[in-house]
Amino acid sequence: MRRLGLVAVAALLLASCGTGGDGESLTFVSYGKGAYQDGQQKAFLEPYQKETGVKVVLDGPSDNAKLRAMVEAGRVTWDVVDTDAFLAREHCGTLLEKIDVGPLKDSFPAGTLSDCGVPAAFFGLVLMYNEKTYGADPPTGLADFFDPGKFPGKRVVYAKDPSTGQLEAALLADGVPVDRLYPLDMDRALRTYGRIRGDLTLAQTYGQQQQVMVDNQADMALIVSARAYSTLKAGGTQWKRVPAKVPVTWDVFVVPKGSQRKEKAQELIKYASGPEQGAKFAELSGAGAANTRAAAGLNDLQRQIDVLSPERAADTVFIDADWWTGNYTRVVQAWTTWQTG
């Protein structure tokens, strides 16, 4: 669970040594080795270090509980952290520093920039189907994912965290208009998933979901776009995208409260948020660039799962991050109870 609450790690932090640098270095925290972090490193971390002479040290994985423990212990060693948009809204000014992006403030999709969180990357929950299963009669919309009569077969979703669009997808499939999604009707969403309960694989990691797809152990999937790209790269080219509504979520850059290098941290965030850096990051990672002026040169596989292209704008449904911030814990409890009940 990405949310806060595991403050027991504070004891480990208090035992750690060092304060994280001498003022000419920055510690950047992401999710660990993989296309996403590699894309960050090559698109903006290494160029920033070369252009400014400020050393950028990678740490991770990103962990909200560890961030909180650092701040509460007064031993902040992280300077820029890639995390979920909800943390930035819920703990702005307490766990996190406010960030001034200056002229970049109008460079992101409406409603995605907050006082303490600058959009880092966008992810769409795309519907995909196995061409080996459905051949010339494929599913055509979200409703088909939840219709085992019309489209029999195994389904797979990432079940660990419901805030990446799984519930929105179910409600859209059940006929809820986009402008009436919130507040989310949890009972209705779970009833919709109940239709396919016997055919549903609840993957506990993205890696598990990808493997299920590559190994043809599923026939349809709701999968985050960056992971869909990884699936295609791993040889799962039998998987095709369905042109359907796409719930879109995003990560943000934040600066932990008490960072001794918060001014330089903001400089790095502004550099990383430029259109050129965003385009390069999208090309390398398969995630969507945060800056709306970024013109990424996507390859064929990336174009298949691109969720931010202008021609697909009508299908893009940005989640309500403010609603999720106030309801995350309650929703996760309901989602988890449904899985185990």
N, C-alpha and C positions, 0 to 999 in steps of 0.2 A: 504494500500500500504506500502510495507516494506521499500521503498526508502526514502531518505532524503527530507526535504522541510518544515516540520511543525515546524519551529524554534520558534513558539509562545510559546512552552512549556518552553522556557528559563526563562520566568517570574516566572513560578512555581518553577523552580530549584533555582533561586536566593532567593526565599522565604524559601527554605528548610534549615534545620540546620544540622550541623555535617559534618565531613570530611570523615567518613567511616571507622574509626578504629584507632588502635594505633601501627600499624606496625606488630602486631602478629595476624592479622585477614585479611581475604580476602572476598570481596563481589563477588559472582558468579551469573551471570544473565542468566536465561533461559526463557522458554515459559509458565511457570505456571504448576499447578498441572496436572498430567497425567502420562501415562506410560513412556513418553520420559524423563521428568524431574525426575521422580522417579527412572528411570534407571540410570541417571547420579548421583543422590545422593547416591544410594547404590553401584554403581560400582566403583566410584572413589572419590567422595567428602567426604563421611564418612570415607573410608579407609585412605585417605590423611590426614584428620584431626587427626585421631587416630595415624598414624605413625609419624607425624611431630609436633603435638601439635599446629599447626596453625588453628585457628578457621575459618571455612568457613560459611559465611552468605549467604543465598539464597535471591535473589531479582528478580523482573520481573514484567511484561513480557518484553522480549527483544524488544527494540524499537530504531531504528536507529536515529530517530529525537531527542529522549531524550538524546541519547549518544552524538550527535553533540552539543546539547544545553549545556550539562555538560562541554564539552571541551571548547567551545567558552566562557562560563561564568567563566572558571577557577575553577570550583567546581566539580571535578571528584570524585564520590563516588563509581563507579563501577571499578572492577579490571580485571575480565575476563567475556567476553560476548559471548554468542552463537548467531551467526547471519548468514546472507547470505554471500556467497563467493564474491559477487560483491562489497560490502562495503570495504572489505579488499584490493581489487585491485584498487579501485578508490580513496581511501583516505589514502593510506599507507604513513606514515610519517607526515600527517597533522592532521587527527583525530585519527590515530592509531599508536601505537608503533610497531617497527619492533621486530620480535620474532626469537630467535635463538634456534632451537630444537636440535642442536648438532647431535649426531649419529642417531637420528630418521629421518633425512631428507630424507632417502630413504625408509621410511616405509609406504608411501602413494602412491596411484595410480598416474601415471605420469600426470603432469599438474594440480594437485589439490592443492598442497602446494604453497603458495605465501609468500612474505616477511613479510606480516603482518597478515596472516590468516592461521591457522593450521587446517586441516580437522577434524571435530568433529563427523560427521555421514553422511551416504549416504542413498539416497532415490531413488527408481526407480519408474517410472510411469508405472504401470502394467495394462494390459488389462484383465478385468474379465467379466464373463458372469453369468447370473442367470440360474442355472441348471433346475429350474422349468419351464423356458420359452423354452429352446432349447433342453433339453433332450439329445437324442442320436445323434443329428445333431448340434453340437455347432460350434461357430466361431473358425477359426484356425489362424487368423492373424489380424494385424492392419487394413488392408483394409476392413475387415468385419464390423468394428465399423462404418465406413463411407458409408456402403452399405445398405440402408434401404429396397431396393428391395429384396435382397437375405436374409437379416436378419431384418425383421420388428420388431419394438419394441422401447421402450424408452431408451435413453442414458443419462448418468449423468457425468459431469466433475466438478472439482473445478475451478471456473471461476474468482476468485479474483485476482490471480497472475499467469500470463502465463509463468513464468520462470521455472516451474517445469516439463517441457517437453511436454506440450500440443501441441505446434506448431511443435516441432520436430516429435511428433507422427503422426500428420496430414500429414506432408511432406513425412515421411517414408511410410505411408500408400498409398500415391499417387505416389510412385515409385521413390522418390529421393534417390540416393545412399548415404550411410553413409558418404563417403568422400566428398560429395558435398552439405551437409546440410547448410553450412555457406558460405556466409551470408544468413540468413534465408529469404526465399521468402515469405513475409507476405501475399501478394495478393493470392498466390497459397494456402497457409495454410488456409486462411479465406474462399476461394472458396470451399475447401475440407470440412470445417465445414458447409458451406452453404447447402451441400447435406442433412444434418440431422437436420437442424435448427428447423424444426417443431417437431422433436422428442427429442430435447435436453433440459435437465434440467441443468441450469447454477447455481450450488450450490455456495452460497456466503461464506460458512464456511465448514470446513472439517466435523464438526459435522452434518451439514445438509446433506452432501453427504452420510455419513455413515448411517444416519437414513433412507434416501431414499432407500438405498440398503437393509438394514435389514428389512424394511417394504414392500419389493417387489414392490416398486414404480418405479423400473427401471429394464431393462433387460440386459444392458451392461454398463460398467463403465471404465473410465480411472482414476485410483486412485493411489496416492502415497503409496508405499509399507508399510510404518509404519501404515498408516491409513487403509490399506487393512487388516493388522493384527488385528487392533482394531475392524474392522467390523466382522471378523471371530470370535474373542473372544466374541463379543456382541451377538452372536447367528446367524450371517449371513452365516452359513456354506453351504447354497445353492449356494454360489458364488464360482466359480472356475476360476483359472488362465488360460489364453490362452498363449501358448508358442510363444511369439512374441518378436520383438525388443523392448528394454526397455531404454528410455532416463533416464539417471542417473544424479541427482543433489546432492549437498552436502552443509552442513552448516560448519562454521568454528568457532574456538575460536579466539577472538581478545582481545587486551589490549588497552583500551582507552588512548589516548595521555594525559599525565599528571597524570596518576595513581601514587600515592605515594608508591605503593608496586609493581612496575612493575617486579622487580627481582623475588619476591615470586610468582607473577602471572605467570611468565614464568615457574617456577618450577612446579606449579600446572598443567599447560597445558602439560608439558612434562610427568608428572605422569599420567594424564588422557589419554595420547596418547599411552601408553604402550600396548603391545599385550594382556596381561592378563586383564587389565581394559577394553580394547575395546571389548574383547570377552564377559565379564560379562555384559557390557552395551547392547550389541546386544541381548543377551539372555533375558534381562529384558524388553527392549523397543520395539523390533521388527524392529528397524532401523539397517542399515548395519554398521558394525564396520569400522572405518577409517583406522586403521592399517592393512596392508595386511597380517601380520603374526598372526593376532588374529584368534584363532580357537574356534569359538563359538559353544556351544552345543545346537543347536536349537531344539525346540519342533516341533511336526508335523505341526502345523499351520504356524509356522515361516518358515519351509522348503518350504511350498507351495508358499510363496511370496518372498523368498530369491532371491535377484537380483545380489549377488556378488559371488555365488558359482562357482567354476571352470568349472563345466559342463555347465554353462549357459553363459560363458564368450563371446561366439560368438554373443550373443544377446544384450550385454551390450553396450550402446552408451552414453559415457560421453558428457555432454553438453560443449560448448565452453564458459567458464566463461569470458574470455577476450572479446569475441564478445558481450556477454550479458552486460558486464560492460559499454561498449560504446554505447549500443543501447537500454538499458532497458526502459528509459522514452518514447522514440519514439514507441517502441513495445507495451507498456502498453496502450498508447493513442489509437493506432490503434485497439487493442484488445477490449478496453472499448467502443470505437465508434461502432465497429461491434456488440457488445452485445446490445447496446441501439438504434442502427439505425433501 
